[in-house]
């Protein structure tokens, strides 16, 4: 596709369940970022992938959060044992490159997660 | 640490008014600075950027100048239009490029 896509667009789950959020970056983009946007808050950086390098996980809020990127393309963000405070919009962005000269990020439409 | 602080909204202006949205930052090293915009019902998109001190980013009539001495990157537009109604986010990327830090966003509504 022409842009970053994310699925599902909306996810409602019960407290304690696991959820998986998917991101398809723009083809050829080596850098991929996950963010969380909570109501009334700015974007909170979660994790960054650059090519085949080990990801920068420094923004993950707890060990219930994990992410992987298969084949340098699609990424999945997994939240285990969801809590109500995990409710937010999860945004994915990709860019041609990261590192010392980051290029412009292109954002997906986000996944709105609601934990009941 | 790294952080971005931008003026709280919401901001409501009449068409053709002058706009300033303040943004200040704290960063180690030499960050790049960005303004992103989120129009109603759409995803975030880059509005403008500046990668070094004294650079001026500009796009769609918006401007922002990277001021290292005041650690600021204020967004300005001389004459806003109704179509500028959106949420504006100031952001920085660290000089390692790995991480981006965003402000909380400022909602702008322009009324005819």
Interface residues (C-beta under 8 A of the other chain):
Chain A: X4 X33 X35 X40 X41 X42 X43 X44 X45 X48 X50 X56 X58 X59 X91 X93 X98 X99 X100 X101 X102 X104 X105 X106 X107 X108 X109 X110
Chain B: X4 X32 X36 X42 X43 X44 X45 X46 X49 X89 X91 X93 X95 X96 X97 X98 X99 X100 X101 X102 X103 X104 X105
